[in-house]
Each structure stands twice: as C-alpha cells, then as structure tokens.
Amino acid sequence: MQKNKNKRPRWTHPSDIRTQLQKQWQRGGILSALVIGKNLFPKRLAIKAPSATEMLEQFETVRAWIEALRTMPHCRVEMREFKHKNLGKNTVPQAIYFDCQEDLLAFIGKHAEVKRFMAVIEITEKQQPALLAWLAKKPLRALALLADWSKLMQVLSWMQTHPRPGLYLRQISIPGIHTKFIEIHRGVLAEWLDLTLPANAIDFNVSGVSQFAQRYGFRDKPLLVRFRLLDPKIKLLPGNTMQDISLDADSFAALNPAVSQVFITENEINFLAFPAMKSSLIIFGKGYGFEMLHKAHWLRQCRIYYWGDIDTHGFAILSQLRSHFPEVKSLLMERKTLLAFKHHWGKEDDPTKRELSGLSAAEQGLYDDLRNHCLQENLRLEQEKIAYDWIRAVLRSEDKINTETGRRIFIHFQGVKTGA
C-alpha cells in the first residue's frame, strides 16, 4: 500500500512534455518542416489531467502539479474550467502551447542545431536543389553530416560533370578532398547520385556500397581467384614451388589448365592441406560470391565438387553455386559425416530458413533438419573439424567411382555468412 501511495500520479508533468518533444525531434519532423516550409505553430500538446476523485483525494498534490505546469518557461498553458461537486468551480490545465519555433527550440535546447541545419538548407538550395526532398526525408542524417556537407556537395558536382568516369576512385582529383573521404561516404553519395544523375549514368543491375564503383562507372579492383595445383606434374610456374597462385578473374578464365574435377571448400587451411591428386587444382574464393568464376567456361567441362560447412549457410552457398554450375556435387556434407563427428558439433550464429531450390532430395532433408532444429538448435559442423583421415578416405572412394577422363579441379571458397 505504501508503494502505491508514494507513486507519482500518471498525469502529464513538465518532464513528460520535454520527452514528447524530444521524440518528435528524433523523428525529424521539426527539421523537415523547415525544409518544406510547413508551419507547425502554434503547436498544441494535450496533457493528461487528474480525475475528479484524484483532485479531492490529492488536493495539495494537484495544486503543486498545476503550479509546475504554469511556471514552465517558453510556453503557455491552456486551462479548462469545471465545477467539482465538493470543491466548487476550478480550473485545470488541458493543453500546452508553443506559440513559435523559438519558444519550442529554447524549451528543448536545440537552437544551435537548427541554426546549423538552416545553413545546410541554404547551401543545398543554391547548389543541389534536387536534394531538398532527401533533406526533408532524412534531416537528422544531414545534421550528422554537417561538417562534411560542403565537401560532399563538391564530390556530387564532380560526378555530375564526369558521369561514369572510368577511373579508380583513387584517381579523382578534387582540391581539398582525399579519395578516402569518398570511400567513407559512399552510402550517402549513392543515395544522392541516384537522385541527381541521368538514368544512363547508373547501372541499375548492381546496388549496395560494395558495388558503388560498378554502379556509377568507376573502375574497381579486380576480382582475384586464388588457386593451388594439386598435381606435381602440372606446373604453371617454373621450379618445385607450391604453385599457390592468384589471378584476376579474366586471366583465370583464359587459363584453361589440364585438370578435370572440382571440389569446393570454404576453409583456407583445407585449401592449403588438401592432398595431392592427379590432374587436380584447388581454388580459394568467397562463399555467396561466384562472379570471379562466371567467365571461366572451361569449368563447365569439369567435374565440380563443393565442400562447405554442414550448416544452413553451407547448403545455401551450395544451392547458389548450382545456379552457375548445375552439375556441382556436394562433398562431406551428408548425414553420415555429420553423425560421425557429433562430438565436434557447434552452433551456427545466424542460420537461414529460406527456401533453397538447388538441393538434392538428401541434401534438402538434412537442410530441413538443420533449419527446423531437429537434431540440435542452430547445429553446425565446421568443415575443419572433420578428421583428415576421413577426408582422404572419402576422396579415395570418389576416385574409385569416377573415371579418369576429363579434367579435375578442386575449387575452394572461403565462406562469407551474409545475405541470408
């Protein structure tokens, strides 16, 4: 009972008014109104007042509450008159009014921010009026970028003058602006470029910060394919070196080595420790990323295997790979291997549950068990936890099944658990 007695009544207090206005500020509505010229004033805020019973039972508390509201600075209180059967005629607050922008800003302490934001509006209106709509939509983001606003305007102007420049970002020369600045601000620049460049200056087939260069016509660093020859008799370089080579995607596509079979795995140590095999080659790349292999048409003549983690993303990567190379077979991603290494089971951090179209019936069954937590919640068996002897035994078995015709390639991808 004592706890309820000391509890503050749920009427609107000055701190509640301040909190309500702070939330409106964080939503950006006050700043957006400045961009579009919308008049928000006088601004009325309804309040919750005591009930008739509370007025009778907590008369002194109600008087103090009324006084606190009436003495709030920078606003006025609208009173409502009523007649109480025990207390007679009285007035209580029913709304708070802020009659002008200056009063509201003084109340929440945002005069300085608005002054700086007005400067942003002025610069944008003069230099890039097409961005005013963006400014109205994301005013707080604009405020956070204020220190760099003039530089961002310069970069945007340069891009409008040089659409699809065919340069590396590092080659751009704008006085006072280093190219790291452009890289850091690719996100906001992409939004602006989409609004201000002509459609023929944008590649709408790609998107996202990672594909900024391609979308807006810059040169990008080449995709590299790292591979290792597993057959000592096949040499692309002189000497008895490990033949661990990295090439750009175009050079790899033109390589066409004398190999015949493909194994795909996601772990660098597996890539380095993979056993020597005839007519074989292993490639180290990125899961969910097969752009570097797309032009290598000679891969379609090869028997290709994919070896990934036994988890939901491993099967998602396998499914995606089959959209490029439909005949890919999975390796060490079956139920037998999973159960044999139960003592090494772990947990997948961010499993996917999406439908996959590129799995066999057996793979689909295991994938369903994983995404539905039938064996263990978020079950994962990482490929590096499979015993090396087990791997060699499976490879020997595959050799017995497969004839020694055609080419042999073993492709390795480093898993990147994104886009699930």
N, C-alpha and C positions, 0 to 999 in steps of 0.2 A: 504493500500500500504506500509506503514511504517513497518508493521508487517512482510511482505514478504521480505522486504529489509534487515531486521536485522536477519532473519532466517539463521541458519548455513547451508551452502551448503551440499547436500547429497552425499558428496564424502567420501571415507574411511579415517578416521582420526586415530591417534595413539590409542585413547580410543576404537575405533571400533575393532582394531587389538587385543587389550587386552581382550575385551569382547568375541570375537570369540574364542580365545584360552582358556579362562575360561570355556566357554560352552563345548569345546572339553574335557577339564579336567573333568568336571562334568559328562560327558557321559562315562568316564572311559577309553577312547581309548588310551590315552597316557600311563597309567599304564598297561593296558592289553598288549600293545606291549612289555613291559619289561618282562612279564611272558612268552610269546611265542617266544621271540627273534626277533620280527619284527622290521626292521629298518625304522623309519619314516623320516629320514633326508638324504639330506636337505629337509626341509618342506617349501612348497611354499603356500602362501596365496595371491589370486588375490585381487585386490583393484579396487574400482570404482573411476575413474578419471574425471576431469572436461571435459565438451564438448568444442568444438572449440568456440562456441558462449560465453560460460562462461569464457573461457580464455581471450577473447577480452574484455568482459564487466567487468570482475573482476580480472584484471591482477595482481594487488598487493595482492589480497586475495589468488590467485593461487600460487604466489611466496612464500607466507608465509606457505601455505599448503605443498608445496614441501619441504621447509626447515624443517618443523616439522617432516615429514616422514624420511628425510635423516639423521636427528640427533637422531633418536630413537636408544637407546642402544641395544646391543646383537643381532642385525640383520643387514641384508644388503638389499638395495633397488635395484630392477631391473628397469632400466629406458628404456623407449621407445622413439625413435626419430621420429619426424614427422615434416612436413612443413606446417605452417599456412599461408594462403594467405595474411594476414595482418601483422602477427608477424614474419614471416620467419621461419627458422629452429629452433626447440626447442626440448627439451626432458622432458618427464613427467614420474612419477612412474607408473608402471603397475603391480608390484608384490613385496611382501615382502618375504625374505628368512630367515629361521633359519637353519644355517648350521649344528648344532649339538644339542644334548639333553641339554647340559649345558647352551647354549645360551637361549633356549626356557624356561627352568626352571627358569633361572635368570630373564627373562622378566616378568614371571607371579608370581614369588616369591614362587616356590614350591620345592626348593632344599631339604629342611628338610623333607617334606612328602615323597619324592622319596627315600631318604636315609633310612627312616624307612620302606618303602614298600619293598625295596631290602632286608632288614633283614627278613621280613616275607617270601619272596620268598625263601631265603636260608634255613630258618627253615623248611618250608613246603617241599621243595625238598629233604631234608635229612630225615624227619620223616614221611611225608604223601604225597608222590609224586602223589597219585591218586587225590589229591585235587587241583593240579595245574590248571586243567581245570576250577574248580569252582572259583579259584583265578583270572583267566583271565576273567571270565564272570562277577564277582562281586568285582572288585578291590577296589572300594570306601568303600564298606561294610567291606572288610577286613581291610582297613586302620582304620575304626572306631573301629574295634575290636582289634587293635594292642596291647593295654595294657593287654589284656587277652589272647593273642594268645597262649603263651606257656601253660597256664592252659587248654585252650580248646584242645590243642594237647594231653595233658595228659589224659583228660577225654575220648577223642576219642580212644586213645591207650588202656585205661582200658576196654572200651566197646568191642573193637576188641578181647581182651584177654578173656572177660567174656560175650559172646553173650547170650542174653535172660537170664539174671542172676536170675530172680525170686525173687528179693529183692525190698524193698521200696527204693526210691531214698535216703531217709534219712540214709539207712544202708550202702551206698557206703563209703568206706574209702580210700581216695587218699590224701597223705600228702600235706598240704598247700591249699587244696581245700574244701570248705564247700558245702554242698548239695544245699544251696540256690543259689549258683553260677550255678549249673547245671540247676535248675529250671528256672532261669532268662534267660539262653541261650539255652533253648530247641529248639527254632526256627532254629538257625544256626546249632546246633548239629544234628537235624533231617535231614537237607539237607546233612550234611557230612556223617551221618550214612547210608543214602540211597545210597551214592556213594561208601562206603568202606566196608560195611558188606555183608556177603553172603546172598543170597536171602532167605535161610531157617531161617535166624535170624530176619526177618522182617515180621510182619503181615500186608500184603498189603490191608486187608479189612478195616483198620481204618487209619485215617490220621488227621493231624492238631495238634497243640500244646496241645490242651486239651486231646488228646488221645496218647500222647507221650509214656506214661508208657505201654499201651497195645501194641502199635506198635513195641516196642523194648524189650518186655518181662520183664518189671518191674512189681512189684505188685502195684496196685493203691488203693487209699482209696475206701471203698465200697460205692456203691450207696445206699442211705438211702430212705426209704419210711416212711413218717410221716402220721399217720392216727389217727382218733378220733372216738371212738364208740359212736353212737348216741342213742342207746337203753340202758337205765339204767339197764336192766335185763341181758345184756351181759357184762361180765367182764373178762378181761384177767389179771388184776391185782387186788389184794385184796383192800378192802376199798371203800369209796364213792368218789374216785378221778375222775377227768375229763376224765381219760383214753385217754390222748393225748400221743401217743406212737410213737417212731421212731425205725425201724428195718432195718437191711441190707436187700438187695433185696432177697437173698436166704432164710433168715429167714421168710420174708414176704410171699414168695412163698409157704413155708411149713406151714403157719399159718392155712389156711382154716377155718375161723371163721363162726359162724352160722348166716350169713347175706345173703341178697338176691337181692339187687338192687344197681345200680351205678349212681351217679351224679358227673360230672366233672366240677370243677370251678377253677378259676385262682387267687383268691384273698384270702390272709391269714385271713382277718377279716371275710370274708364269711365262711371260713373254721372253724373259732372259734365260729361264731354266728349261724351257721346252726342249725335249730331247731331239737329238739329231735324227733326221729322217730323209730318205731318198726323195729327190725331186720336190723338195718342200721349202716353204717360205712362211714366215710368221709376221704379221703386221700389228703395230701398236697404234690405236687411234682413240676415239671417244664414243662412248655409248650415246644413243639417240642422235648421233651425228654421222651421216654416211655420205656427205657431199663430196668428200675427198676421193671417194671410190666410184662415183657415178659415171665418170668418163672412161674408166678402165674397162672397156668392153671385153677384153680378154679374160676377165674374171668369170664371165658367163660360160666360158668353156671349162671351168674348173669345178671340181667337187669341193664345196664350201661347207665348213662346219662352224657353228657358233658355240663358244663355251663361256657362259656367264654365270653369275651367282644364281643359286636356286632361291629366288625370291620374286615378288611380283614385278619389280622393275626389270629383273633379268629376262623374264618372259615377255615383258613389254618391248624391250630392246630387240629380242629375237623376232617378235611379230613385225616390228618396224623394218628390220633388215630384210625380211622376206618380201616387203613391198618393193624392194630394189632387186633382190635376188631370190626369186620364189623357191628355188630348189635347195636352199640352205637347210642343212640338218643340224639338230642340236647335239651337243656332246656333254656328257656328265651332268645332264640337267633332268634326270629321270628319278622316279621314286626309289629305285634300288640304291642309287648313290646317296640320296637324302637320308634314307633309313640306316645305311651302313655307317654314317658319320653323325648319328644322333647326339653323341657326346660333344660335338662341336656346334650344335645349333645355337644361333644367336637371334637377335631381334632386329627387324627392319625398322628404321626410324620413321619413314613416311611412305607407307605402302600405297599402291594404287589399287583401285577397284574397278577401273573402267573395263569395258568390253574390248577384247582383242580378237581380231579377225584372222590373224596369221598363224594360228597354232594347230598342231595335230590333235587328234582326239585324246591321246595320252597326255600330251602337254597341257591341253585345256583342262583335263581332270585334275592334274596337280596344281595348276594355276588357280582353279576354283577352290581347292582345299586351302591354298595359301591365303587368298583374299577373303575367304569366309572363316579363317582361323580354326579350321577343322582339326589340325594337328597340334598347333600351339599358336598363341596370339602373336601376330607380326613375325612369323617364323622366317628365318633367313639362314642359309648355309653359304658362307662365302667360299668362293672357289679356291682361295689359297689355303683353306683348311682341309682340303681333300688330300689324302696321303699320296706322295709321289709314286709309290709302287702301284697304287690303284690306277693312277693316270696312265702309267706305262702299260699296264695290263689291258686297259680299255683301248689304247692306241694299237697294241698288237692284235687285238680282236678285230678292230676296224680294218687293219691291213689284210687279215685273212679274208674278210668279207669282200673287200674292194679289189678289183683287178688293178694291175699296174699299168693301165693305159691312161692317156690323157695327161693332164697337168696336176700338180699338187701344190696347194697354197694353204697356209695356216694364217688366218687373219686375227689379229688381236685388237680388241677395243677396250680402252680404259673407261669404265662405267661412269657416267655423269647422271645422277639421280635428279633430273629436272623434268618439267613439262608433264608430270603425272596427272 
